[in-house]
Amino acid sequence: MKLYEIGHEIKKLRKIEGLTQEQLSKLADISRVTLGKLERGEVVSISIKTLDIILNRLSYEIEFKPKDSNSFGLPSLDCL
């Protein structure tokens, strides 16, 4: 997932949970403006801890996975 996509997903999840930006921002101890920028995919300075708090409230967690080697649509050399 790209960094800008995280905010779009947070917005979707927030709406599914029936939370306003104001409610979620208070739970995460960030400003509503910062949450709004995050949801719009604008670059904001946000800590991993805050992101974890937001996702935890939405019943999600941060997960690491290997980067998809074909993320740009290029065939791998194994296919040739």
PAMIMI-185327 format. One line per field, with one value per atom (N, C-alpha, C, O, CB): atom name; x, y, z. Coordinates in nm, 4 decimals. Glycine has a CB too. Layout:
BEGIN
atom <- CA  ...
xx <- X  ...
yy <- Y  ...
zz <- Z  ...
This chain:
BEGIN
atom <- N  CA  C  O  CB  N  CA  C  O  CB  N  CA  C  O  CB  N  CA  C  O  CB  N  CA  C  O  CB  N  CA  C  O  CB  N  CA  C  O  CB  N  CA  C  O  CB  N  CA  C  O  CB  N  CA  C  O  CB  N  CA  C  O  CB  N  CA  C  O  CB  N  CA  C  O  CB  N  CA  C  O  CB  N  CA  C  O  CB  N  CA  C  O  CB  N  CA  C  O  CB  N  CA  C  O  CB  N  CA  C  O  CB  N  CA  C  O  CB  N  CA  C  O  CB  N  CA  C  O  CB  N  CA  C  O  CB  N  CA  C  O  CB  N  CA  C  O  CB  N  CA  C  O  CB  N  CA  C  O  CB  N  CA  C  O  CB  N  CA  C  O  CB  N  CA  C  O  CB  N  CA  C  O  CB  N  CA  C  O  CB  N  CA  C  O  CB  N  CA  C  O  CB  N  CA  C  O  CB  N  CA  C  O  CB  N  CA  C  O  CB  N  CA  C  O  CB  N  CA  C  O  CB  N  CA  C  O  CB  N  CA  C  O  CB  N  CA  C  O  CB  N  CA  C  O  CB  N  CA  C  O  CB  N  CA  C  O  CB  N  CA  C  O  CB  N  CA  C  O  CB  N  CA  C  O  CB  N  CA  C  O  CB  N  CA  C  O  CB  N  CA  C  O  CB  N  CA  C  O  CB  N  CA  C  O  CB  N  CA  C  O  CB  N  CA  C  O  CB  N  CA  C  O  CB  N  CA  C  O  CB  N  CA  C  O  CB  N  CA  C  O  CB  N  CA  C  O  CB  N  CA  C  O  CB  N  CA  C  O  CB  N  CA  C  O  CB  N  CA  C  O  CB  N  CA  C  O  CB  N  CA  C  O  CB  N  CA  C  O  CB  N  CA  C  O  CB  N  CA  C  O  CB  N  CA  C  O  CB  N  CA  C  O  CB  N  CA  C  O  CB  N  CA  C  O  CB  N  CA  C  O  CB  N  CA  C  O  CB  N  CA  C  O  CB  N  CA  C  O  CB  N  CA  C  O  CB  N  CA  C  O  CB  N  CA  C  O  CB
xx <- 0.0843  0.0000  0.0890  0.1850  -0.0960  0.0571  0.1311  0.0913  -0.0180  0.1047  0.1809  0.1574  0.0289  -0.0478  0.2744  0.0045  -0.1154  -0.2440  -0.3506  -0.1094  -0.2343  -0.3523  -0.3965  -0.5132  -0.3239  -0.3046  -0.3371  -0.4469  -0.5418  -0.2119  -0.4340  -0.5344  -0.6713  -0.7723  -0.4908  -0.6755  -0.8032  -0.8695  -0.9912  -0.7827  -0.7889  -0.8416  -0.8909  -0.9945  -0.7340  -0.8168  -0.8581  -0.9928  -1.0794  -0.7520  -1.0110  -1.1388  -1.2526  -1.3585  -1.1315  -1.2309  -1.3340  -1.3692  -1.4865  -1.2875  -1.2656  -1.2870  -1.3556  -1.4419  -1.1537  -1.3170  -1.3782  -1.5276  -1.6086  -1.3113  -1.5630  -1.7047  -1.7821  -1.8964  -1.7194  -1.7212  -1.7852  -1.8127  -1.9167  -1.6963  -1.7197  -1.7344  -1.8323  -1.8701  -1.5985  -1.8729  -1.9670  -1.9044  -1.9723  -2.0796  -1.7744  -1.7034  -1.6851  -1.6660  -1.5668  -1.6910  -1.6573  -1.5063  -1.4371  -1.7330  -1.4568  -1.3142  -1.2820  -1.1773  -1.2752  -1.3716  -1.3497  -1.3360  -1.2464  -1.4655  -1.4239  -1.4194  -1.2903  -1.2238  -1.5400  -1.2545  -1.1341  -1.0083  -0.9138  -1.1262  -1.0069  -0.8883  -0.8690  -0.7556  -0.8994  -0.9776  -0.9664  -0.9140  -0.8305  -1.1031  -0.9627  -0.9155  -0.7668  -0.6967  -0.9954  -0.7192  -0.5787  -0.4910  -0.3693  -0.5675  -0.5520  -0.4799  -0.4053  -0.2899  -0.3815  -0.4749  -0.4230  -0.5318  -0.6466  -0.3792  -0.4968  -0.5977  -0.6854  -0.6438  -0.5315  -0.8073  -0.8966  -0.8389  -0.8577  -1.0349  -0.7686  -0.7051  -0.6003  -0.5937  -0.6394  -0.5197  -0.4179  -0.4837  -0.4387  -0.3296  -0.5888  -0.6596  -0.7187  -0.7141  -0.7702  -0.7738  -0.8290  -0.7240  -0.7491  -0.8934  -0.6065  -0.4968  -0.4518  -0.4236  -0.3787  -0.4453  -0.4076  -0.5087  -0.4705  -0.3975  -0.6360  -0.7405  -0.7409  -0.7776  -0.8757  -0.7008  -0.6951  -0.5676  -0.5512  -0.7068  -0.4777  -0.3537  -0.2477  -0.1476  -0.3809  -0.2677  -0.1671  -0.0550  -0.0786  -0.2292  0.0633  0.1770  0.1648  0.1564  0.3119  0.1642  0.1613  0.2659  0.3040  0.0189  0.3107  0.4041  0.3216  0.2568  0.5033  0.3251  0.2483  0.3364  0.4035  0.1146  0.3352  0.4215  0.3597  0.2387  0.4463  0.4437  0.3968  0.3053  0.2064  0.5163  0.3382  0.2561  0.1154  0.0178  0.3204  0.1035  -0.0276  -0.1030  -0.2230  -0.0132  -0.0335  -0.0962  -0.1466  -0.2553  0.0026  -0.0686  -0.1088  -0.2334  -0.3224  0.0060  -0.2407  -0.3572  -0.4814  -0.5876  -0.3329  -0.4686  -0.5812  -0.6292  -0.7482  -0.5407  -0.5362  -0.5734  -0.6296  -0.7233  -0.4533  -0.5737  -0.6232  -0.7684  -0.8499  -0.5355  -0.8004  -0.9390  -1.0340  -1.1525  -0.9470  -0.9813  -1.0619  -1.0528  -1.0984  -1.0168  -0.9930  -0.9770  -0.8838  -0.9059  -1.1128  -0.7806  -0.6781  -0.5418  -0.5292  -0.6868  -0.4402  -0.3045  -0.2075  -0.2391  -0.2657  -0.0906  0.0157  0.0762  0.1039  0.1248  0.0964  0.1557  0.2627  0.2452  0.0479  0.3727  0.4796  0.4727  0.4488  0.6173  0.4937  0.4988  0.6005  0.6316  0.3592  0.6524  0.7502  0.6873  0.5697  0.8068  0.7656  0.7196  0.7000  0.7821  0.8196  0.5923  0.5639  0.6652  0.6742  0.4189  0.7404  0.8458  0.7888  0.8606  0.9356  0.6626  0.5994  0.5072  0.4127  0.5213  0.5335  0.4432  0.4350  0.3414  0.4860  0.5295  0.5253  0.4839  0.4988  0.6605  0.4324  0.3857  0.4947  0.4682  0.3063  0.6156  0.7260  0.7356  0.7229  0.8579  0.7576  0.7702  0.8996  1.0006  0.7649  0.8952  1.0181  1.1040  1.0537  0.9873  1.2313  1.3229  1.2933  1.3316  1.4682  1.2254  1.1907  1.0915  1.0852  1.1334  1.0147  0.9135  0.9733  0.9090  0.8060  1.0931  1.1521  1.2185  1.2724  1.2504
yy <- -0.1172  0.0000  0.1237  0.1324  -0.0003  0.2162  0.3416  0.4311  0.4185  0.4136  0.5199  0.6071  0.6879  0.6991  0.7004  0.7444  0.8267  0.7435  0.7972  0.9000  0.6140  0.5275  0.4988  0.4684  0.3964  0.5085  0.4816  0.5758  0.5330  0.4958  0.7023  0.8008  0.7730  0.7871  0.9385  0.7335  0.7012  0.5819  0.5797  0.6709  0.4838  0.3666  0.4044  0.3556  0.2570  0.4907  0.5356  0.6058  0.5847  0.6297  0.6886  0.7583  0.6591  0.6729  0.8537  0.5586  0.4570  0.3844  0.3667  0.3562  0.3425  0.2685  0.3555  0.3082  0.2161  0.4820  0.5745  0.5864  0.5833  0.7143  0.6002  0.6138  0.4856  0.4912  0.6509  0.3711  0.2430  0.2333  0.1818  0.1244  0.2827  0.2799  0.3862  0.3861  0.2998  0.4759  0.5808  0.6919  0.7580  0.5209  0.7120  0.8164  0.9409  0.9313  0.7648  1.0557  1.1796  1.2002  1.1347  1.3004  1.2912  1.3249  1.3777  1.3464  1.4293  1.4570  1.5147  1.4047  1.4106  1.6097  1.3046  1.1961  1.1159  1.0899  1.1037  1.0766  0.9966  1.0761  1.0219  0.9448  1.2034  1.2838  1.2987  1.2998  1.4221  1.3100  1.3180  1.1864  1.1868  1.3528  1.0743  0.9436  0.9237  0.8582  0.8318  0.9813  0.9660  1.0793  1.0776  0.9579  1.1770  1.2925  1.3702  1.4096  1.2467  1.3911  1.4760  1.5753  1.5598  1.3915  1.6761  1.7738  1.7184  1.6304  1.9046  1.7707  1.7297  1.7685  1.6972  1.7913  1.8810  1.9266  1.8244  1.7913  2.0667  1.7753  1.6754  1.5485  1.4926  1.6434  1.5022  1.3831  1.4061  1.3174  1.3446  1.5239  1.5561  1.5519  1.4997  1.6922  1.6065  1.6024  1.4593  1.4220  1.6860  1.3801  1.2397  1.1668  1.0910  1.1714  1.1896  1.1231  1.1655  1.0866  1.1515  1.2880  1.3366  1.2950  1.3222  1.4873  1.2293  1.1847  1.2913  1.2740  1.1333  1.4011  1.5066  1.4639  1.3920  1.6429  1.5074  1.4706  1.5422  1.6648  1.5055  1.4639  1.5202  1.4476  1.3345  1.5076  1.5135  1.4510  1.3812  1.4458  1.5559  1.2495  1.1718  1.0571  0.9908  1.1182  1.0353  0.9303  0.7925  0.7792  0.9539  0.6923  0.5549  0.5245  0.4527  0.4556  0.5788  0.5577  0.6115  0.5443  0.6253  0.7321  0.7910  0.7111  0.6875  0.9366  0.6695  0.5872  0.4566  0.4097  0.5587  0.3987  0.2765  0.2998  0.2147  0.2239  0.4127  0.4456  0.4592  0.4074  0.5761  0.5291  0.5475  0.4110  0.3801  0.6387  0.3302  0.2001  0.1072  0.0318  0.1352  0.1118  0.0290  0.0632  -0.0264  0.0465  0.1906  0.2336  0.1844  0.1627  0.3873  0.1668  0.1194  -0.0328  -0.0891  0.1880  -0.0984  -0.2451  -0.2979  -0.4057  -0.3124  -0.2212  -0.2630  -0.2466  -0.1825  -0.1814  -0.3046  -0.2908  -0.2746  -0.3071  -0.4118  -0.2246  -0.2094  -0.3468  -0.4214  -0.1071  -0.3794  -0.5077  -0.4842  -0.4033  -0.6074  -0.5552  -0.5461  -0.6656  -0.7781  -0.5377  -0.6407  -0.7488  -0.7123  -0.5946  -0.7757  -0.8113  -0.7810  -0.6952  -0.7103  -0.9109  -0.6080  -0.5233  -0.6091  -0.6959  -0.4080  -0.5851  -0.6592  -0.6194  -0.5027  -0.6332  -0.7159  -0.6865  -0.6449  -0.5882  -0.8073  -0.6717  -0.6345  -0.5142  -0.4981  -0.7523  -0.4299  -0.3193  -0.2169  -0.1369  -0.2514  -0.2163  -0.1219  -0.1891  -0.1312  -0.0556  -0.3105  -0.3801  -0.4402  -0.4812  -0.2890  -0.4459  -0.5028  -0.6518  -0.6944  -0.4335  -0.7319  -0.8756  -0.9053  -0.8376  -0.9539  -1.0072  -1.0466  -1.1258  -1.1775  -1.1310  -1.1346  -1.2092  -1.3582  -1.4319  -1.1832  -1.4042  -1.5444  -1.5881  -1.7060  -1.5718  -1.4938  -1.5264  -1.5415  -1.5974  -1.4198  -1.4934  -1.4965  -1.6272  -1.6431  -1.3874
zz <- 0.0000  0.0000  0.0000  0.0766  0.1215  -0.0838  -0.0911  0.0268  0.0820  -0.2265  0.0633  0.1775  0.1633  0.2589  0.1958  0.0450  0.0277  0.0356  0.0654  -0.1060  0.0092  0.0144  0.1581  0.1828  -0.0578  0.2507  0.3907  0.4387  0.5044  0.4794  0.4062  0.4474  0.3895  0.4584  0.4071  0.2628  0.1996  0.2694  0.2881  0.0497  0.3071  0.3777  0.5173  0.5625  0.3877  0.5846  0.7176  0.7086  0.7934  0.7798  0.6073  0.5891  0.5699  0.6311  0.4691  0.4846  0.4619  0.5911  0.6240  0.3563  0.6642  0.7886  0.8937  0.9678  0.8428  0.8997  0.9967  0.9704  1.0630  0.9898  0.8432  0.8081  0.8372  0.8826  0.6605  0.8117  0.8429  0.9931  1.0341  0.7964  1.0746  1.2207  1.2707  1.3878  1.2873  1.1822  1.2210  1.3036  1.3821  1.2975  1.2853  1.3594  1.2732  1.1520  1.4076  1.3357  1.2674  1.2744  1.3523  1.3299  1.1926  1.2015  1.3405  1.3971  1.0939  1.3943  1.5274  1.6327  1.7170  1.5646  1.6285  1.7265  1.7148  1.8150  1.7090  1.5919  1.5741  1.6078  1.6652  1.4312  1.5725  1.6032  1.7538  1.8017  1.5381  1.8281  1.9741  2.0315  2.1220  2.0370  1.9791  2.0262  1.9987  2.0758  1.9600  1.8875  1.8487  1.8999  1.8809  1.6983  1.9645  2.0190  1.9103  1.9275  2.1263  1.7976  1.6900  1.6540  1.6955  1.5643  1.5781  1.5389  1.4277  1.3522  1.4943  1.4183  1.3113  1.1768  1.0783  1.3297  1.1714  1.0469  1.0009  0.8825  1.0666  1.0932  1.0592  1.0072  0.9071  1.1817  1.0728  1.0273  0.8888  0.8036  1.1269  0.8662  0.7349  0.6256  0.5169  0.7377  0.6538  0.5569  0.5306  0.4167  0.6065  0.6361  0.6215  0.5333  0.4441  0.7597  0.5581  0.4801  0.3335  0.2464  0.5411  0.3059  0.1673  0.0954  -0.0235  0.1651  0.1671  0.1060  0.0975  0.0280  -0.0288  0.1667  0.1697  0.2640  0.3611  0.2144  0.2356  0.3194  0.4532  0.4596  0.2498  0.5580  0.6932  0.7757  0.7455  0.7585  0.8786  0.9709  1.0782  1.1605  1.0332  1.0760  1.1727  1.2217  1.1426  1.1100  1.3487  1.4036  1.3816  1.3635  1.5538  1.3836  1.3740  1.4926  1.4781  1.3693  1.6090  1.7288  1.7067  1.7401  1.8518  1.6507  1.6251  1.5199  1.5338  1.5806  1.4149  1.3127  1.3741  1.3403  1.1980  1.4630  1.5313  1.6169  1.6207  1.6180  1.6849  1.7677  1.6805  1.7151  1.8471  1.5670  1.4749  1.4252  1.4318  1.3548  1.3756  1.3206  1.4274  1.4008  1.2540  1.5474  1.6564  1.6888  1.7105  1.7807  1.6920  1.7190  1.6103  1.6357  1.7296  1.4888  1.3762  1.3606  1.2611  1.2466  1.4612  1.4654  1.3563  1.3012  1.4519  1.3264  1.2315  1.2965  1.4008  1.0995  1.2348  1.2859  1.1705  1.0560  1.3723  1.2015  1.1025  1.0774  1.1713  1.1501  0.9514  0.9156  0.8104  0.7192  0.8641  0.8238  0.7258  0.6334  0.6773  0.7941  0.5049  0.4082  0.3020  0.2837  0.3456  0.2321  0.1276  0.0181  -0.0149  0.0675  -0.0356  -0.1442  -0.2683  -0.2979  -0.1716  -0.3399  -0.4619  -0.5680  -0.6060  -0.5109  -0.6151  -0.7132  -0.8477  -0.9300  -0.7316  -0.8712  -0.9977  -0.9819  -1.0592  -1.0538  -0.8828  -0.8534  -0.9654  -0.9674  -0.7275  -1.0585  -1.1691  -1.2996  -1.4073  -1.1857  -1.2898  -1.4073  -1.4941  -1.6071  -1.4878  -1.4435  -1.5191  -1.4931  -1.3783  -1.4835  -1.5956  -1.5715  -1.4980  -1.5172  -1.7038  -1.4137  -1.3455  -1.4440  -1.5439  -1.2165  -1.4156  -1.5020  -1.4968  -1.5877  -1.4616  -1.3910  -1.3790  -1.4869  -1.5214  -1.2416  -1.5396  -1.6395  -1.7788  -1.8676  -1.6412  -1.7987  -1.9316  -1.9647  -2.0742  -1.9456
